[in-house]
């Protein structure tokens, strides 16, 4: 799933998120920014918890 999306795509649609942010907050923000389904899917696959920075989100999606 994550192979279909790039870190740049994810961060583009998370621009303006206030960290720390929960998985649900990240998904909601991405949907609100018009993110394509592959970005939403990648974020929905994250583990529950708080993400303290954009790099933490990227790391969680791609590792």
Gaussian input, Z-matrix of N, CA and C with variables (Angstrom, degrees):
# hf/3-21g

backbone

0 1
 N
 C     1     B1
 C     2     B2     1     A1
 N     3     B3     2     A2     1     D1
 C     4     B4     3     A3     2     D2
 C     5     B5     4     A4     3     D3
 N     6     B6     5     A5     4     D4
 C     7     B7     6     A6     5     D5
 C     8     B8     7     A7     6     D6
 N     9     B9     8     A8     7     D7
 C    10    B10     9     A9     8     D8
 C    11    B11    10    A10     9     D9
 N    12    B12    11    A11    10    D10
 C    13    B13    12    A12    11    D11
 C    14    B14    13    A13    12    D12
 N    15    B15    14    A14    13    D13
 C    16    B16    15    A15    14    D14
 C    17    B17    16    A16    15    D15
 N    18    B18    17    A17    16    D16
 C    19    B19    18    A18    17    D17
 C    20    B20    19    A19    18    D18
 N    21    B21    20    A20    19    D19
 C    22    B22    21    A21    20    D20
 C    23    B23    22    A22    21    D21
 N    24    B24    23    A23    22    D22
 C    25    B25    24    A24    23    D23
 C    26    B26    25    A25    24    D24
 N    27    B27    26    A26    25    D25
 C    28    B28    27    A27    26    D26
 C    29    B29    28    A28    27    D27
 N    30    B30    29    A29    28    D28
 C    31    B31    30    A30    29    D29
 C    32    B32    31    A31    30    D30
 N    33    B33    32    A32    31    D31
 C    34    B34    33    A33    32    D32
 C    35    B35    34    A34    33    D33
 N    36    B36    35    A35    34    D34
 C    37    B37    36    A36    35    D35
 C    38    B38    37    A37    36    D36
 N    39    B39    38    A38    37    D37
 C    40    B40    39    A39    38    D38
 C    41    B41    40    A40    39    D39
 N    42    B42    41    A41    40    D40
 C    43    B43    42    A42    41    D41
 C    44    B44    43    A43    42    D42
 N    45    B45    44    A44    43    D43
 C    46    B46    45    A45    44    D44
 C    47    B47    46    A46    45    D45
 N    48    B48    47    A47    46    D46
 C    49    B49    48    A48    47    D47
 C    50    B50    49    A49    48    D48
 N    51    B51    50    A50    49    D49
 C    52    B52    51    A51    50    D50
 C    53    B53    52    A52    51    D51
 N    54    B54    53    A53    52    D52
 C    55    B55    54    A54    53    D53
 C    56    B56    55    A55    54    D54
 N    57    B57    56    A56    55    D55
 C    58    B58    57    A57    56    D56
 C    59    B59    58    A58    57    D57
 N    60    B60    59    A59    58    D58
 C    61    B61    60    A60    59    D59
 C    62    B62    61    A61    60    D60
 N    63    B63    62    A62    61    D61
 C    64    B64    63    A63    62    D62
 C    65    B65    64    A64    63    D63
 N    66    B66    65    A65    64    D64
 C    67    B67    66    A66    65    D65
 C    68    B68    67    A67    66    D66
 N    69    B69    68    A68    67    D67
 C    70    B70    69    A69    68    D68
 C    71    B71    70    A70    69    D69
 N    72    B72    71    A71    70    D70
 C    73    B73    72    A72    71    D71
 C    74    B74    73    A73    72    D72
 N    75    B75    74    A74    73    D73
 C    76    B76    75    A75    74    D74
 C    77    B77    76    A76    75    D75
 N    78    B78    77    A77    76    D76
 C    79    B79    78    A78    77    D77
 C    80    B80    79    A79    78    D78
 N    81    B81    80    A80    79    D79
 C    82    B82    81    A81    80    D80
 C    83    B83    82    A82    81    D81
 N    84    B84    83    A83    82    D82
 C    85    B85    84    A84    83    D83
 C    86    B86    85    A85    84    D84
 N    87    B87    86    A86    85    D85
 C    88    B88    87    A87    86    D86
 C    89    B89    88    A88    87    D87
 N    90    B90    89    A89    88    D88
 C    91    B91    90    A90    89    D89
 C    92    B92    91    A91    90    D90
 N    93    B93    92    A92    91    D91
 C    94    B94    93    A93    92    D92
 C    95    B95    94    A94    93    D93
 N    96    B96    95    A95    94    D94
 C    97    B97    96    A96    95    D95
 C    98    B98    97    A97    96    D96
 N    99    B99    98    A98    97    D97
 C   100   B100    99    A99    98    D98
 C   101   B101   100   A100    99    D99
 N   102   B102   101   A101   100   D100
 C   103   B103   102   A102   101   D101
 C   104   B104   103   A103   102   D102
 N   105   B105   104   A104   103   D103
 C   106   B106   105   A105   104   D104
 C   107   B107   106   A106   105   D105
 N   108   B108   107   A107   106   D106
 C   109   B109   108   A108   107   D107
 C   110   B110   109   A109   108   D108
 N   111   B111   110   A110   109   D109
 C   112   B112   111   A111   110   D110
 C   113   B113   112   A112   111   D111
 N   114   B114   113   A113   112   D112
 C   115   B115   114   A114   113   D113
 C   116   B116   115   A115   114   D114
 N   117   B117   116   A116   115   D115
 C   118   B118   117   A117   116   D116
 C   119   B119   118   A118   117   D117
 N   120   B120   119   A119   118   D118
 C   121   B121   120   A120   119   D119
 C   122   B122   121   A121   120   D120
 N   123   B123   122   A122   121   D121
 C   124   B124   123   A123   122   D122
 C   125   B125   124   A124   123   D123
 N   126   B126   125   A125   124   D124
 C   127   B127   126   A126   125   D125
 C   128   B128   127   A127   126   D126
 N   129   B129   128   A128   127   D127
 C   130   B130   129   A129   128   D128
 C   131   B131   130   A130   129   D129
 N   132   B132   131   A131   130   D130
 C   133   B133   132   A132   131   D131
 C   134   B134   133   A133   132   D132
 N   135   B135   134   A134   133   D133
 C   136   B136   135   A135   134   D134
 C   137   B137   136   A136   135   D135
 N   138   B138   137   A137   136   D136
 C   139   B139   138   A138   137   D137
 C   140   B140   139   A139   138   D138
 N   141   B141   140   A140   139   D139
 C   142   B142   141   A141   140   D140
 C   143   B143   142   A142   141   D141
 N   144   B144   143   A143   142   D142
 C   145   B145   144   A144   143   D143
 C   146   B146   145   A145   144   D144
 N   147   B147   146   A146   145   D145
 C   148   B148   147   A147   146   D146
 C   149   B149   148   A148   147   D147
 N   150   B150   149   A149   148   D148
 C   151   B151   150   A150   149   D149
 C   152   B152   151   A151   150   D150
 N   153   B153   152   A152   151   D151
 C   154   B154   153   A153   152   D152
 C   155   B155   154   A154   153   D153
 N   156   B156   155   A155   154   D154
 C   157   B157   156   A156   155   D155
 C   158   B158   157   A157   156   D156
 N   159   B159   158   A158   157   D157
 C   160   B160   159   A159   158   D158
 C   161   B161   160   A160   159   D159
 N   162   B162   161   A161   160   D160
 C   163   B163   162   A162   161   D161
 C   164   B164   163   A163   162   D162
 N   165   B165   164   A164   163   D163
 C   166   B166   165   A165   164   D164
 C   167   B167   166   A166   165   D165
 N   168   B168   167   A167   166   D166
 C   169   B169   168   A168   167   D167
 C   170   B170   169   A169   168   D168
 N   171   B171   170   A170   169   D169
 C   172   B172   171   A171   170   D170
 C   173   B173   172   A172   171   D171
 N   174   B174   173   A173   172   D172
 C   175   B175   174   A174   173   D173
 C   176   B176   175   A175   174   D174
 N   177   B177   176   A176   175   D175
 C   178   B178   177   A177   176   D176
 C   179   B179   178   A178   177   D177
 N   180   B180   179   A179   178   D178
 C   181   B181   180   A180   179   D179
 C   182   B182   181   A181   180   D180
 N   183   B183   182   A182   181   D181
 C   184   B184   183   A183   182   D182
 C   185   B185   184   A184   183   D183
 N   186   B186   185   A185   184   D184
 C   187   B187   186   A186   185   D185
 C   188   B188   187   A187   186   D186

   B1=1.4544
   B2=1.5231
   B3=1.3305
   B4=1.4520
   B5=1.5271
   B6=1.3565
   B7=1.4505
   B8=1.5283
   B9=1.2968
   B10=1.4639
   B11=1.5257
   B12=1.3103
   B13=1.4581
   B14=1.5257
   B15=1.3162
   B16=1.4599
   B17=1.5264
   B18=1.3205
   B19=1.4772
   B20=1.5254
   B21=1.3131
   B22=1.4734
   B23=1.5239
   B24=1.3334
   B25=1.4725
   B26=1.5220
   B27=1.3275
   B28=1.4617
   B29=1.5175
   B30=1.3190
   B31=1.4617
   B32=1.5269
   B33=1.3127
   B34=1.4726
   B35=1.5252
   B36=1.3251
   B37=1.4590
   B38=1.5187
   B39=1.3310
   B40=1.4693
   B41=1.5219
   B42=1.3043
   B43=1.4642
   B44=1.5263
   B45=1.3136
   B46=1.4568
   B47=1.5192
   B48=1.3314
   B49=1.4686
   B50=1.5263
   B51=1.3234
   B52=1.4546
   B53=1.5195
   B54=1.3283
   B55=1.4677
   B56=1.5131
   B57=1.3354
   B58=1.4611
   B59=1.5203
   B60=1.3378
   B61=1.4668
   B62=1.5260
   B63=1.3148
   B64=1.4628
   B65=1.5242
   B66=1.3138
   B67=1.4638
   B68=1.5240
   B69=1.3251
   B70=1.4646
   B71=1.5177
   B72=1.3224
   B73=1.4701
   B74=1.5226
   B75=1.3313
   B76=1.4631
   B77=1.5265
   B78=1.3243
   B79=1.4636
   B80=1.5251
   B81=1.3195
   B82=1.4717
   B83=1.5233
   B84=1.3203
   B85=1.4680
   B86=1.5271
   B87=1.3297
   B88=1.4670
   B89=1.5279
   B90=1.3231
   B91=1.4643
   B92=1.5200
   B93=1.3313
   B94=1.4536
   B95=1.5199
   B96=1.3248
   B97=1.4617
   B98=1.5286
   B99=1.3358
   B100=1.4567
   B101=1.5139
   B102=1.3194
   B103=1.4579
   B104=1.5234
   B105=1.3298
   B106=1.4705
   B107=1.5294
   B108=1.3139
   B109=1.4650
   B110=1.5238
   B111=1.3369
   B112=1.4621
   B113=1.5322
   B114=1.3258
   B115=1.4703
   B116=1.5283
   B117=1.3159
   B118=1.4698
   B119=1.5294
   B120=1.3245
   B121=1.4702
   B122=1.5178
   B123=1.3263
   B124=1.4611
   B125=1.5252
   B126=1.3231
   B127=1.4672
   B128=1.5256
   B129=1.3358
   B130=1.4640
   B131=1.5291
   B132=1.3272
   B133=1.4659
   B134=1.5280
   B135=1.3239
   B136=1.4681
   B137=1.5225
   B138=1.3139
   B139=1.4574
   B140=1.5160
   B141=1.3160
   B142=1.4596
   B143=1.5267
   B144=1.2894
   B145=1.4544
   B146=1.5069
   B147=1.3142
   B148=1.4573
   B149=1.5239
   B150=1.2980
   B151=1.4577
   B152=1.5164
   B153=1.3472
   B154=1.4649
   B155=1.5256
   B156=1.3346
   B157=1.4677
   B158=1.5235
   B159=1.3274
   B160=1.4561
   B161=1.5285
   B162=1.3154
   B163=1.4753
   B164=1.5227
   B165=1.3215
   B166=1.4663
   B167=1.5317
   B168=1.3138
   B169=1.4662
   B170=1.5254
   B171=1.3148
   B172=1.4648
   B173=1.5267
   B174=1.3153
   B175=1.4629
   B176=1.5292
   B177=1.3171
   B178=1.4568
   B179=1.5335
   B180=1.2930
   B181=1.4675
   B182=1.5197
   B183=1.3129
   B184=1.4667
   B185=1.5185
   B186=1.3311
   B187=1.4629
   B188=1.4992
   A1=110.82
   A2=117.45
   A3=120.55
   A4=111.56
   A5=117.59
   A6=120.68
   A7=112.16
   A8=117.57
   A9=121.65
   A10=112.75
   A11=116.82
   A12=120.75
   A13=108.46
   A14=116.22
   A15=119.75
   A16=110.08
   A17=116.30
   A18=119.11
   A19=111.75
   A20=116.76
   A21=120.14
   A22=110.19
   A23=117.03
   A24=120.53
   A25=110.73
   A26=115.57
   A27=119.37
   A28=110.57
   A29=117.59
   A30=120.04
   A31=111.93
   A32=117.45
   A33=120.91
   A34=110.39
   A35=116.72
   A36=120.37
   A37=113.14
   A38=116.71
   A39=120.10
   A40=111.27
   A41=117.29
   A42=121.05
   A43=110.07
   A44=115.72
   A45=120.75
   A46=114.55
   A47=117.86
   A48=120.38
   A49=109.11
   A50=115.89
   A51=120.79
   A52=108.33
   A53=115.49
   A54=121.46
   A55=109.97
   A56=118.48
   A57=127.00
   A58=111.35
   A59=113.64
   A60=120.45
   A61=109.61
   A62=115.77
   A63=120.91
   A64=109.49
   A65=115.20
   A66=120.35
   A67=109.91
   A68=117.66
   A69=120.90
   A70=111.63
   A71=117.08
   A72=120.60
   A73=110.58
   A74=116.52
   A75=120.19
   A76=110.62
   A77=116.77
   A78=121.06
   A79=110.18
   A80=116.94
   A81=120.57
   A82=111.18
   A83=116.77
   A84=120.28
   A85=110.23
   A86=116.17
   A87=119.58
   A88=110.85
   A89=116.86
   A90=120.02
   A91=110.69
   A92=116.49
   A93=120.93
   A94=113.46
   A95=116.38
   A96=120.06
   A97=111.96
   A98=116.03
   A99=119.39
   A100=114.04
   A101=117.14
   A102=121.03
   A103=111.21
   A104=116.55
   A105=119.04
   A106=110.29
   A107=116.20
   A108=121.12
   A109=112.54
   A110=118.70
   A111=119.20
   A112=112.29
   A113=117.24
   A114=120.50
   A115=109.29
   A116=117.11
   A117=121.27
   A118=109.91
   A119=117.06
   A120=120.63
   A121=111.34
   A122=117.13
   A123=121.10
   A124=110.47
   A125=117.56
   A126=121.01
   A127=110.92
   A128=117.06
   A129=119.89
   A130=111.74
   A131=117.33
   A132=121.65
   A133=112.31
   A134=117.53
   A135=120.47
   A136=110.69
   A137=114.81
   A138=119.49
   A139=110.16
   A140=115.46
   A141=119.12
   A142=108.81
   A143=115.82
   A144=120.33
   A145=110.63
   A146=114.91
   A147=121.96
   A148=109.77
   A149=115.68
   A150=122.74
   A151=106.55
   A152=115.74
   A153=119.30
   A154=115.11
   A155=117.03
   A156=119.84
   A157=109.29
   A158=116.70
   A159=119.40
   A160=112.96
   A161=116.76
   A162=119.68
   A163=111.35
   A164=117.81
   A165=121.25
   A166=110.49
   A167=116.88
   A168=121.17
   A169=109.48
   A170=116.75
   A171=121.03
   A172=110.41
   A173=116.47
   A174=120.80
   A175=110.36
   A176=117.92
   A177=121.55
   A178=111.81
   A179=117.78
   A180=121.07
   A181=110.94
   A182=117.23
   A183=120.13
   A184=114.85
   A185=118.32
   A186=120.57
   A187=112.03
   D1=-50.78
   D2=-176.98
   D3=-64.72
   D4=-20.38
   D5=-179.77
   D6=-65.82
   D7=-22.21
   D8=-177.40
   D9=-84.22
   D10=-6.91
   D11=-175.40
   D12=-129.10
   D13=148.72
   D14=179.32
   D15=-103.92
   D16=158.83
   D17=175.43
   D18=-57.83
   D19=-34.00
   D20=179.67
   D21=-65.17
   D22=-41.47
   D23=178.02
   D24=-60.03
   D25=-45.07
   D26=-178.86
   D27=-63.03
   D28=-49.83
   D29=-177.08
   D30=-66.23
   D31=-33.53
   D32=177.38
   D33=-58.47
   D34=-40.66
   D35=-177.20
   D36=-88.27
   D37=-3.15
   D38=174.70
   D39=-106.98
   D40=6.76
   D41=178.95
   D42=-57.18
   D43=129.33
   D44=178.92
   D45=94.88
   D46=-3.99
   D47=177.79
   D48=-66.93
   D49=138.12
   D50=174.34
   D51=-92.55
   D52=121.86
   D53=-179.98
   D54=-98.47
   D55=148.95
   D56=1.38
   D57=-70.01
   D58=150.56
   D59=-178.42
   D60=-135.81
   D61=143.78
   D62=177.33
   D63=-80.07
   D64=164.66
   D65=175.50
   D66=-56.39
   D67=-45.44
   D68=-179.25
   D69=-60.86
   D70=-40.08
   D71=178.85
   D72=-65.14
   D73=-39.14
   D74=179.02
   D75=-65.56
   D76=-44.83
   D77=179.35
   D78=-62.47
   D79=-46.09
   D80=179.84
   D81=-61.13
   D82=-42.65
   D83=-179.79
   D84=-64.08
   D85=-44.89
   D86=-179.77
   D87=-61.17
   D88=-45.04
   D89=178.01
   D90=-60.09
   D91=-42.39
   D92=-179.84
   D93=-66.33
   D94=-24.19
   D95=-179.86
   D96=-90.52
   D97=3.21
   D98=178.40
   D99=81.25
   D100=25.99
   D101=-178.89
   D102=-61.46
   D103=143.59
   D104=175.56
   D105=-67.22
   D106=160.82
   D107=-174.88
   D108=-58.23
   D109=-34.38
   D110=-178.98
   D111=-66.02
   D112=-31.17
   D113=175.27
   D114=-70.37
   D115=-46.07
   D116=178.73
   D117=-60.39
   D118=-43.51
   D119=179.36
   D120=-60.69
   D121=-43.16
   D122=-179.85
   D123=-62.51
   D124=-40.81
   D125=179.87
   D126=-71.49
   D127=-37.16
   D128=178.80
   D129=-66.21
   D130=-22.51
   D131=179.45
   D132=-81.38
   D133=-7.27
   D134=178.70
   D135=-65.19
   D136=155.23
   D137=173.63
   D138=-73.42
   D139=154.25
   D140=176.60
   D141=-66.20
   D142=152.44
   D143=179.86
   D144=137.59
   D145=-174.78
   D146=-179.42
   D147=-102.36
   D148=140.34
   D149=176.34
   D150=-113.58
   D151=124.48
   D152=-170.00
   D153=-92.88
   D154=-6.06
   D155=-179.08
   D156=-165.27
   D157=161.73
   D158=176.83
   D159=-56.99
   D160=-35.91
   D161=179.48
   D162=-64.57
   D163=-33.18
   D164=178.25
   D165=-66.24
   D166=-37.33
   D167=177.74
   D168=-66.65
   D169=-48.57
   D170=179.83
   D171=-58.67
   D172=-45.14
   D173=179.79
   D174=-61.05
   D175=-43.58
   D176=-178.35
   D177=-66.76
   D178=-36.06
   D179=-179.04
   D180=-72.04
   D181=-41.41
   D182=-170.12
   D183=-102.04
   D184=3.82
   D185=178.16
   D186=-124.74

